Amino acid sequence: MSSADKEILLTIVVPIYNVEKYLRQCLDSLVYQTVQNFNVILVNDGSTDHSAEIAQEYATDHGYTYIYQENAGLGAARNTGLKNVNTPYVEFLDSDDWLMPSSVENILKVAKNEDDLVDIMFTTPVVYNMANKQYEDWMDKYAVESIFAQKHNTNPRNLIEMYALEPNVNRSIWSVAFLKKYDFEFPVGVKWEDVYPHFYLFYHARSCVYVKNAGFVYRINSGGQITSMSGSARLDIIPAFENSLRFAFENHWNEHEIAYIIRMMESFVRWSMGMSTKPVRRALCAKVHVLFNMIPHGYLKAYYREFGFGRAVKLYFYILRSPLFYRLLSNRHMQEIGFGCIQKVKRLQVWRKR
């Protein structure tokens, strides 16, 4: 084995919090990778179940770094891990997910074939649906393949549609030098930690490549994920998009780029409205009203043009920005009626174009 083959290029950071049910599967996926020339940092974020004992066992048996900290949330645990990385690349893996068997091997092959460090290496994970025990394609698999079919090495400034990719930090491998250059840290104390980094880091990235047959398996419908919650955590989409918009305005993003933030924000808002309990929906609606009024009308017009939206979507935004009518959307029945009408108008518009 050559010295180049022994070189450690990648560290995988695994934040851990009360996941004893899934943790062994996650860590076994690291143990049984087809290559073993990578580092692992396990960050126990104050677990109160048996996660600590399991993590310490794997750290002892396999030479992984184990760090304990008082519970501070996923963003803080990722930051702790990142501070202890001493390799050129870092990957984050949630402890209720697991890596594909040859993921590291394929990542390292791509990394070694590049002349310089790559800011972001994209992968296409796989979704495991616990409700039906079926594996499903990652939500933007075909979009990623299409983007990198156009060019091997690109960035979101050149291909703006990259901003529409799923905002999931774990689906990428990151250059540590790139993260340090822009003083990057994950947001702390809020959920939806991946939204702001998605726009902040994509804006700065200058080199992005795609790694085929690599990624993790993303568990859904387990009941404990932030995406399935209906409580006050839903309100954290507000600072996530507020910070993203503020960053874009301060850095003079053009109207086409900002349109992608608005598109994702609208999607998150509709989804969160439908998932929230009645008290949370009422509070969320009020905050969304303020958030959408942050956006100058000119950017909204550009958003409609960018994605070809018609009157139905314009009406939806008008209601959200109205000082009177936005409260209607806090009522689930009215919300369902409104969304139903919007979908009918959209289908009618499509039919007329045929």
C-alpha positions in Angstrom: 0.0 0.0 0.0 1.4 3.4 -1.0 1.8 6.3 1.3 -0.9 8.1 -0.7 -3.4 5.2 0.0 -2.6 5.6 3.8 -3.2 9.3 3.8 -6.2 10.3 5.9 -8.2 12.8 3.9 -11.6 12.6 5.6 -13.2 12.9 9.1 -16.8 11.9 9.7 -18.4 13.7 12.6 -21.4 12.0 14.3 -23.4 14.1 16.7 -25.2 11.8 19.2 -28.3 12.5 21.3 -30.5 9.8 22.8 -30.4 7.4 19.8 -29.6 4.1 21.5 -32.2 2.4 19.3 -30.3 3.3 16.0 -26.7 4.1 17.1 -25.2 0.6 16.5 -26.5 0.5 12.9 -25.0 4.0 12.3 -21.6 3.1 13.8 -21.5 -0.4 12.2 -21.9 1.4 8.8 -18.5 3.1 9.6 -16.8 0.0 10.8 -17.8 -2.0 7.7 -16.9 0.6 5.1 -14.9 -0.9 2.2 -11.9 1.2 3.1 -10.9 2.3 6.6 -8.5 5.3 6.0 -10.7 7.9 7.6 -11.2 9.4 11.0 -14.4 9.4 13.1 -15.4 11.9 15.8 -18.3 11.0 18.0 -19.9 13.9 19.9 -22.2 12.9 22.7 -24.5 15.9 23.2 -25.5 15.1 26.7 -27.5 11.9 26.0 -29.5 10.5 28.9 -30.1 7.0 27.5 -27.4 4.3 26.8 -26.0 6.2 23.8 -22.9 7.2 25.7 -21.9 3.6 26.6 -22.4 2.5 23.0 -20.4 5.3 21.6 -17.6 4.8 24.1 -17.5 1.1 23.2 -17.0 1.8 19.5 -14.5 4.5 20.2 -12.4 2.1 22.3 -12.7 -0.8 19.9 -12.0 1.2 16.7 -9.9 4.1 17.7 -12.6 6.8 17.2 -12.5 10.1 19.0 -15.2 10.4 21.7 -16.2 13.8 23.1 -18.9 14.5 25.7 -20.6 17.9 26.1 -23.6 19.1 27.9 -26.7 19.1 25.8 -26.6 22.1 23.4 -28.4 20.9 20.3 -27.4 19.5 16.9 -25.7 22.7 15.6 -23.5 23.0 18.7 -22.5 19.3 18.5 -21.5 19.6 14.9 -19.5 22.7 15.8 -17.7 20.8 18.5 -16.8 18.0 16.1 -15.7 20.5 13.4 -13.3 22.2 15.8 -11.5 18.8 16.3 -11.1 17.9 12.7 -7.6 17.8 11.4 -8.1 16.4 7.9 -8.7 18.2 4.6 -12.4 17.1 4.4 -15.2 16.6 6.8 -18.6 14.8 6.5 -21.5 15.0 9.0 -23.6 12.0 9.7 -26.7 12.0 12.0 -26.7 9.1 14.4 -30.0 7.7 13.3 -28.9 7.3 9.7 -26.1 5.2 8.2 -23.5 5.3 5.4 -23.7 3.3 2.2 -20.9 0.5 2.4 -18.6 2.0 -0.3 -19.4 5.6 0.3 -16.0 6.6 1.8 -14.1 4.6 -0.9 -15.9 6.5 -3.7 -15.5 9.9 -2.0 -11.8 9.4 -1.6 -11.4 8.3 -5.2 -12.9 11.5 -6.4 -11.0 13.6 -3.9 -7.6 12.1 -5.0 -8.5 12.7 -8.7 -8.9 16.5 -8.2 -5.9 18.7 -8.6 -7.0 21.0 -5.8 -9.2 20.8 -2.7 -12.9 20.9 -3.7 -15.1 23.2 -1.7 -18.1 20.8 -1.8 -18.5 17.2 -2.9 -22.2 16.3 -3.5 -23.7 12.8 -3.0 -27.1 11.4 -3.5 -28.3 9.7 -0.3 -31.1 7.1 -0.2 -34.3 7.4 1.8 -35.5 4.6 4.1 -39.2 4.9 4.9 -39.8 3.1 8.2 -43.6 3.2 7.6 -43.5 0.8 4.7 -39.9 -0.5 5.0 -39.1 0.6 1.5 -36.1 2.4 0.1 -36.8 5.5 -2.0 -34.8 7.9 -4.2 -33.4 11.0 -2.6 -35.7 13.9 -3.4 -33.3 15.8 -5.7 -31.4 12.8 -7.2 -32.2 13.6 -10.8 -31.7 17.3 -10.4 -28.1 16.7 -9.1 -27.4 14.2 -11.9 -28.6 16.8 -14.4 -26.5 19.6 -12.9 -23.3 17.7 -13.0 -24.0 16.2 -16.4 -23.6 19.7 -17.7 -20.2 20.3 -16.1 -17.9 18.2 -13.9 -16.8 21.0 -11.6 -19.2 23.9 -11.2 -20.8 26.2 -8.5 -24.1 27.8 -7.7 -23.0 31.2 -9.0 -22.6 29.6 -12.5 -25.6 27.2 -12.2 -28.2 29.0 -10.2 -30.5 26.0 -10.0 -28.1 24.5 -7.5 -29.7 26.8 -4.9 -32.9 24.7 -5.3 -31.2 21.5 -4.1 -32.3 19.9 -0.8 -30.8 21.9 2.1 -29.1 19.0 3.9 -25.6 19.5 5.1 -25.0 15.7 5.6 -25.4 15.0 1.9 -22.1 16.8 1.1 -18.4 16.5 2.0 -16.9 19.8 2.8 -13.4 21.2 2.5 -12.3 22.2 6.0 -10.2 25.0 4.6 -13.2 26.3 2.8 -15.3 26.3 6.0 -12.6 28.0 8.0 -12.0 30.6 5.3 -15.5 31.9 5.8 -15.6 31.4 9.6 -18.4 29.0 9.3 -20.3 27.6 12.3 -23.7 26.0 12.4 -26.5 28.0 14.0 -27.0 27.1 17.7 -30.1 26.9 19.7 -32.5 26.5 16.7 -33.8 23.7 14.6 -33.5 23.6 10.8 -29.8 24.1 11.1 -29.2 23.3 7.4 -31.2 26.2 5.8 -28.9 29.1 6.4 -25.7 27.1 5.8 -27.2 26.0 2.5 -27.4 29.6 1.1 -24.3 30.9 2.9 -21.9 28.2 1.9 -23.3 27.8 -1.6 -22.9 31.5 -2.2 -19.2 31.3 -1.3 -18.4 27.9 -3.0 -16.3 28.1 -6.2 -15.7 24.4 -6.8 -18.3 21.6 -6.5 -18.2 18.1 -7.9 -20.4 15.0 -7.7 -19.6 11.7 -6.2 -21.6 8.8 -7.6 -22.6 5.8 -5.5 -21.9 7.6 -2.3 -24.0 9.0 0.6 -26.0 8.0 3.6 -29.3 6.3 4.2 -31.8 8.8 5.5 -34.4 7.4 7.9 -37.9 8.9 7.7 -41.1 8.2 9.6 -39.3 7.2 12.8 -41.4 9.6 14.8 -38.5 11.5 16.5 -37.3 13.7 13.6 -37.6 17.4 13.5 -39.4 17.0 10.1 -42.2 15.1 11.8 -42.7 17.5 14.7 -45.8 19.6 15.0 -44.8 21.8 18.0 -43.0 25.0 18.6 -39.8 23.8 16.7 -41.7 24.6 13.6 -41.3 28.3 14.4 -37.5 28.0 13.9 -38.0 28.2 10.1 -38.5 31.9 10.7 -34.9 32.7 11.8 -33.6 30.2 9.3 -35.0 32.1 6.4 -34.8 35.6 8.0 -31.0 35.1 8.3 -30.8 33.7 4.8 -32.7 36.8 3.3 -30.7 39.2 5.4 -27.4 37.7 4.2 -28.6 37.8 0.6 -29.7 41.5 0.9 -26.4 42.5 2.6 -24.4 40.8 -0.1 -26.4 42.2 -3.0 -27.7 39.0 -4.4 -29.5 39.5 -7.7 -33.2 39.0 -8.1 -32.8 35.6 -9.7 -30.7 34.3 -6.7 -33.2 35.6 -4.1 -36.0 34.0 -6.0 -34.6 30.6 -5.0 -34.6 31.6 -1.3 -38.3 32.7 -1.7 -39.2 29.5 -3.4 -37.7 27.3 -0.7 -39.2 29.6 2.0 -42.7 29.3 0.5 -42.3 25.5 0.4 -41.2 25.3 4.0 -44.1 27.6 5.1 -46.8 25.6 3.4 -45.4 22.4 4.8 -45.0 23.7 8.3 -48.5 25.3 8.3 -50.0 21.9 7.5 -47.9 20.0 10.1 -48.3 22.4 13.0 -50.7 22.2 15.9 -53.4 25.0 16.0 -51.6 27.2 18.6 -48.3 26.8 16.7 -49.9 27.5 13.4 -51.4 30.7 14.7 -48.0 31.9 16.0 -46.3 30.7 12.8 -48.8 32.6 10.6 -48.1 35.9 12.5 -44.3 35.4 12.1 -44.6 34.4 8.5 -46.6 37.6 7.8 -43.6 39.6 9.2 -41.1 37.5 7.3 -42.8 37.8 3.9 -43.0 41.6 4.4 -39.2 41.7 4.6 -39.2 41.0 0.9 -39.4 44.1 -1.4 -42.3 43.7 -3.9 -39.8 43.8 -6.8 -38.2 40.6 -5.7 -41.6 38.9 -5.5 -42.3 40.0 -9.0 -39.0 38.5 -10.1 -39.9 35.3 -8.2 -43.1 35.0 -10.1 -41.3 35.5 -13.4 -38.5 33.1 -12.5 -40.8 30.2 -11.9 -43.7 31.1 -14.2 -46.2 31.5 -11.3 -49.6 33.0 -12.0 -52.4 34.6 -10.1 -52.9 31.8 -7.6 -49.5 32.1 -6.1 -49.6 35.9 -6.3 -52.9 35.7 -4.3 -51.2 33.5 -1.7 -48.4 36.0 -1.2 -50.9 38.9 -1.1 -52.8 37.1 1.7 -49.6 36.4 3.7 -48.4 40.0 3.4 -51.8 41.6 4.1 -52.2 43.2 7.5 -55.7 41.7 7.7 -56.1 38.5 5.7 -53.0 36.6 6.7 -54.9 35.4 9.8 -57.1 33.3 7.7 -54.3 30.9 7.1 -54.0 30.1 10.8 -57.3 28.3 10.4 -56.6 24.8 9.0 -60.0 24.6 7.3 -59.5 27.9 5.5 -55.9 26.9 4.7 -57.0 23.7 3.1 -59.7 25.4 1.1 -57.2 28.0 -0.1 -54.5 25.5 -1.0 -57.1 23.5 -2.8 -58.2 26.5 -4.9 -54.6 27.3 -5.7 -53.9 23.7 -6.9 -57.1 23.8 -9.1 -56.0 27.1 -10.7 -52.5 25.7 -11.3 -54.0 22.6 -13.0 -56.2 24.9 -15.1 -53.2 27.0 -16.2 -51.3 23.8 -17.2 -54.4 22.5 -19.1 -54.7 25.9 -21.0 -51.1 25.7 -22.1 -51.5 22.3 -23.8 
